[in-house]
Amino acid sequence: MDAQGRGRAGNVDPADQWVLNPNTGEYELRLTPSAPQPTVPGPRRPAAPVAPAPSRRRGAAPDGPPPGRRGRRPVQKKPKRAKKALLWTGGTMAFLLVGLSGAAYLYYEHLNGNIESVPDDGAGTGGFSKDRAINVLLIGTDKRTGSGNDGYGDSGSAGHADTTLVLHVSKDRTNATVLSIPRDLITDIPDCPTTQEDGSTEVIPGETDVRFNTSLGQQERTPSCTMRAVTALTGLEMDHFMVADFNAVKTLTTAVDGVEVCLAKDIDDPDSKLNLPKGEHTLAGEEALAFVRTRHSVGFGGDLSRIELQQQFLSSLMRKLKSNDTLTSPNKMLKLAEAATKALTVDSEIDTIRKLADLGGELSKFETKNLTFATVPVIDNPTEKVKATVVLQEPQATQLFSMIQEDVSLTEVKAQKKKEKAAVAARLKGTKSAASEVRVRILNGGAAAGSAQAQLVYLQNDEGVLKSENAGNADTALKKTTLEYAPEQADQARRLAAIMGLSGSAMKPGESVANSQGLPAMTLTLGKDFKGAGVSLTTPTTVPDEVQKSTADKVECAK
C-alpha cells in the first residue's frame, strides 16, 4: 500500500482492517458500516444484514478447512505491509468473485448489502446471455441527493435521465459501442407498467413528442420506463440498467485516484463551478463532477457539446480502469468495489456481487481501441423558433440503429467501407441505366403509414429517380420489401436495387405495370422490413458521416 492510499475511505487503510483473532490464530476482516445509498424512483431491495463471524475455541476441531485452504495457519505476527498487499491481491479480490467463507464471506455480504436495486418491470430481457450480444442501459440522473450536491441547479429535481448511454457489447466480445442519447431529443415515451412499494403494478401513461429525459422521474417514472423508451427509439432490447447520480461520479473518480483530462483552452463555467487552465489535469471528486456537467464553456455551449466532453471523460476513465496501475493495485480495486456498489442502482436481475461480477467479466473482454463512442445523429427541432430541442436526423439515425441491432462493429471502418463499395459495385455490374431512367410505382405493403410517400420524396429529391410515383396501398401485406420487374427492365431494377440496398432475394422477375402515364413501370412494394426513407434494406456496414464518434484509446482535448 502506498502512502497515498492512506487517509481515504474514512481514513482507514483496507489492509489495516485485517485483525488477528487470538481465539483462532487467524486474521479476520473487521468492517465499519457503509454509508447510505442515494435513492432513485422505485421500491428498493433491503440491504442484506452482515452476519457475525462464527467463533471457534482455540484448538477445537473445525468442521472442515475453508475452501482453497489446506489447513489452519499457525499463530504468527501481524504481516508486514508488503505481505499485506500480497494477501489482498491473492485472496480478497478472489473472494469478491466467488464469496468464500469466514472473513471473506463477511466482506462479500457487506458488498451485497451496499447494492440497491429496483425492478425492471419486464422492460428488459431478464438477463444477459454469454452466447449473444449484450445491451446495458447506463443512466446518469440529475438528482441532487448526497453531501454537497444541493447547490447544483434544481435541488427539488425528481431525477431525470440527464445522461443516457446504451452500452452494446458484440456477440463475440471483440468490440463495443457506447451510444449517447441527447436528453433534449423529442421522442415518444411508451406506457410503463411500474411496480409499486406494496407490490402492485401501476401503468404510467406514455406521452408523445416530449423530451427524452422525462422518461425518468417525470410522473414517478422509474428506470424501467427509460428502458422502454430506449427500445422504442432504437429497436434495441435492453438486458439490464444501471443508474448513477452526482455522488457516483465523485466516488468512482476518487477510487481510481483521479481521471486524466485534456483541455484545448481555458474553462471558466460559473454554472458547473469548473475553472481550469488549458492543458492536462487529473480530476477526482468535486472537480470531476464539475467537468462532466460543464457545457457553456465548451463547443457550442449546448448539451451536444457536453455529450462530447462526457465521452472524452469516459474514454479516459476506461483507460484508467484497464491500466496496470489500477488492475495491480489491491487498494484501488477494493476502493472501486466499495464505491461502485454504493454508487450504482441496478435492476433486480443483477443485484448481487456474483451476478455483477459475471456481467462485468463479459463487458471487459474488448480492448479500448475497439470501444466506440457515438451520438444519435440529430438536428435542431424545425418547429421551434428558439432552438431548445432536437429531433432525429434521418436516415442516418435509423442506419446507425440498424448497425447496432445487427451487431456491426463501428471500429472496422476501413475494411467495411471497402466491403460496402465492393457490394455496390457488384450490384451495379453491367448496369447502364441512369437513375433518371428508372420508372417505378411504389406501394405500401405493410410498412408504417406514410412510408410510400416518404420513399417517393427521397427517391426523387435525393437520388434523381424522377419517374417514380406513389401508387397507394398494396392489396396484401408483405414481410419483406420486393421489387417486381419485367425482363426488359432488369437493368433499371439493378439500378434501383443499388440505390435502396435491396438484396437479391428482394428482386422478383415478373411483369411490368402501367404507370399513371400509361408507360411500363416496375412495382416496388414496401414490406414490414422497410425501416424508413433512404435506409438501406441490407444492414449498413459503414457509419454515416453525420454520426459523431470516437474510440476510447485516443486522447482528445476538450475544445
Phi, psi and omega in degrees: 000132177271170184294332181293335181286344181274156179084004178245169181053055177080025179059029180238124173283123182307327181293331180283357178275357173273121186236138179287125176267112184295340181283331184247341183076016180237159178273138180233150182272122178252120187247150173268156180300147180277160180286157179293152182264131174299156186251155169234164183303142175118157179291153184247152170278126181298147181294140180287134180291148178270115184282146178291151180291138179295134180271157180211131180293143179299128179093345179289147181284126177288163178296336181166152181294144177300151180306138176082003181233132186280332182188180181290143176274134179293156178299131179212172181288158179301130184295153177289168186300323179298320179289329177300317182300319178295321179299316181292319183293313186278339186245298191297320181294329174291323179299324181299330184268326185243351172062069179281185187275181174068222184298323179297323177298320178300316181292321176302313179292326176299313179294321175302321180292337177288332190286130174250142182219157173226155183296150173271356173053030178077008181281340180255183181285342183095000178156142178285162179231144182282351182250019175210173179296156182240135176238119179239131179266123179250120184242123172257118183264161176261024178292134188265028179285159176101159184297128175081005185259352184289349180274355181270112172054224185281103182292343180265012183300139177284350182091086181266173178281078186287320177231122182233124182232135173255115176264114179249119177251128187298159181302320181272002176064020180272340183209166181210156177232134172249114184256119178271133178251117181301137182293333183264016176290129177278123184207185177254140176254119183289165169303146186225104172293126186231131179287128179268169183299330180274005179093349178283169180243131176239133179268114177275121184299145177281174179220156178246148176054056177232166178296142180299324186294348177281000177290349176229136176090312180297132181056030179063032175290144181255174179304332179296331178292321176295322176305311181296322180295321179294316179297318179296324183284313190257343186080005180266127178274125183277144174268316184211167172227155172224137183240134178230144175248192184303322183298328182299317179299316183292315185286321182290320179291327176292323182297329180261014180062035172098156179241132182280131177229161181231132179245129178277349179206166176295145177235127175222095184245104181294336180289315179271350181067032177259124179223100183222141173284161179296156182122194182264141181218153172248116188247139176213160175060231185299319180293322178296319178297317179299323181295313183285345179267340186291145176211333186287343184250009179230150177054230180268005176080016181241188184292328179295324176292322178295324178300316178300319179297317180294323178295320176297320180294315180294325176300315179295320178297319178297318179298322180292317181295327182268000182281155177297329180302326179270311187294333181261008180254106178302323181300313180292320181297321179289320177296324177295317179300316179296311184296316183294317182290334178275329191275332188257143168253129185240169176284158189292352179277347180228049188260023175227159178301319181300313181294319179295322179295319177299315179295315180300324178299321179287323185283347187257009187280337183276159177271155183298331180292342179255016173256114183254129171264129179223158179240138176305123181293127183223165173228163177301143180296115185292346182274355184253137173282314174264114188287109180235340181231172181228162176231164180299141172266115183250148008272006188300320182296314181295324177297317180295316178301319182296320179298317181290320178303320184269009174065035178273128181291140177269000184261339183271051191296313185297312181295322182291320180298319178296318181294318181293318178298322179295322180294317178296318180299322179294320180292331183266357184304122178081000182281130179250341184290138173272160180302326182292345181265352183283123176250124184210140173257135185251126177244148173265112183243043178127354178284174179299152180304136179088000184294319182299316180291320180296319179291324177300311180300318180296312182298320182285315187277325186258334185243354177076019177275078189284335182268052180237155181208154178273119183256011175088212184265147177283162180291326181228156178274143180241146175287322185242144175291137181229153175234111180261136184211154177276161182307319182287352180257010184301323181293317176297321181297319178296321178297314181292323178297321179294320180295318186266352183073034179284136178279170180299327181291342179277348182275128186230097176300137182189233182238155175273164177234162179273133176276188185295340177266003180081012181263151181294137181217159174277166178240117176255116180250118182278116181268189182292342179278355181293124187258355179141157182300128178084355181271128181301140178282346170255152184298126178298150178244000176231149180282131177305143183302332184284349183279122176282125181210160178203163178250152190288345182277349184262134177274121180239145181260135179293133183252000000 
